[in-house]
Amino acid sequence: PLIVEFDPETGFKSPINLFLIASAELEAFEEIMINIKQVAKDVRSDLIRFVYVNTDEENNERILKFLEIEEKELPTFLLTTSKDKLVLYKPDDSKLSPNNIQSFINNWKSGNENPVKVLDGSSFTEAAPDTSKVLLEKEGNGKLKEEL
């Protein structure tokens, strides 16, 4: 599929993920997703995996915290890259429009987007809201490990 729904079992399966974060109750949601599928199709050769995070799902609250998304920012999207560390890229304009997302991807590909956060083993602990509980941790296999 061009857009997959977020699943903690597969986590950050691809080294490059574009997270689309919104409520399924959003006005014109289906139309937005149809249009974004075209962008996903256009950039498929870039190996960018489009992942939808449904903010209506209570289970997705942890990934929102991990990605540092606040409710006032919704709906939004962001891009993550992972190799040795997880790097978050957030757009200046978070409108879920095909042109905006395509422009953001083009800027990122040409090096014009700066990361907002880099998480490795040490900075992950600093970013976790409660260091006595690890919310989500990327394992070497690309899956998210959850500990409570």
N, C-alpha and C positions, 0 to 999 in steps of 0.2 A: 504493500500500500504506500501511497505517497505521503500520507500523514498517519502516524501511529499514535494510539492513546498511551499516555504515560503508564508504565507498569514498574513498580519497584523491583520486580524480579529481573527485568532486563536493564533497568537503570540507564546508564550512559553507554549503551551498546556500541554506538559509533564514536569515533574520536571527535566528530563534529556534530553537534546537535543544535537545532534551532527550536526552542521551546515556544509554543503558542499557548499563552496562559489566559484563559477566559472562562466565563460561565456559559454553559450550554443554553442558558435562558437569555443570553444576550440578544437584543433585537438584531435581526438579520444574520444570526449566527450561521445558519446553513449557507447563505449566500457568500458570507465572508470566507467560510471554509472552502467552498467550491472555487472561489477566486484564488485563494492561497495555494490550492492544489496545483494550479497552473505554474506558480512560482516554483513549487517543489519539483515539478516535472522539468522546468527549465534549468534548474541547478542540480539535477540528479547526478550529472557527471562530476560534480564537485564533491560528491560523497557527503553531502549535508543531509542528515536525517531530521525530518520534521516530526516533532513530538508535541501532541496536544495534551495540556494539563487542564483537566476540568476542575475549576475552582469550587464547583458545587459538591464535589466528593470530599468528605471529611478526611479520608486517608491521604489526600494530597496536601494537607496543611504542612506536613513535614518537608516536602520538596519545595514548597513556597518559601519556608524559612531558610532552607539550605541555599536556595537561589537568591535569597535576600530580596524577595518581592513582598511589598506591603500592599494591603488592600486598596489603598488610595491610588496605587499605580495601575490597577486593573481596568480593562484588559490590557495586556502587554505582550511583548515577546522579547526573547534574548537568545544569544548564541553562546554555546560553551564549546571549548576545545579541551581535549584531554590527551595527554601523553604521559609525562611524568607528574604533571600537576593539572588541576582543573582550573581553567581560565574562563571568567565570565565577561561577556561583552553585552552592555545594555545600550539600546538606542536612545538618542536624544528625543526623538519623536516615536512614541510607542503605538501609534495608530495601526490597527490591524488591517492595513490595506496592501494589496499586491505591490503597488508602486513603492510604498514606503519600505516594505520588507525587502524587495529586490534592490533598492538603493542601499539599504543597510548592508546587505550581503556583498554588493559590489564594493562598497567602501571598506568592508572588512577584508575582502580578498586583495585589495590594493594597499592594505596596511594603514588605512586612514581611520580605523576605529581602535581606540585604546581600551585595554581591559579595565574593568572597574574593580575586579578582585581576582587574585591568584591564590588558590588553595592547594597547599601541599600538606604533608604530614604535620608540620608544626603550625602552619597558619590555619589549618582546619580546626585544630583545638581552640585557637583564639576566636574563630568565627562562630563556633557552636555556642548557642545562647546559654547553655548550661553544661559546663565541662564535665560534670559528673555523669552526664548522659550523652552518648553520641547519638545524634539523630540519624544521620545518614553518612556512610563512608564509602568511597569508591574503592572497590577491591581491584586487584590486578586483572581480573577477568572482565572488567567493565560493568559489573553488577554493583548495585548499591547494597551495602550490608547495614542492617538496622540493629542497633543495640539499645536496650533500655535498662 
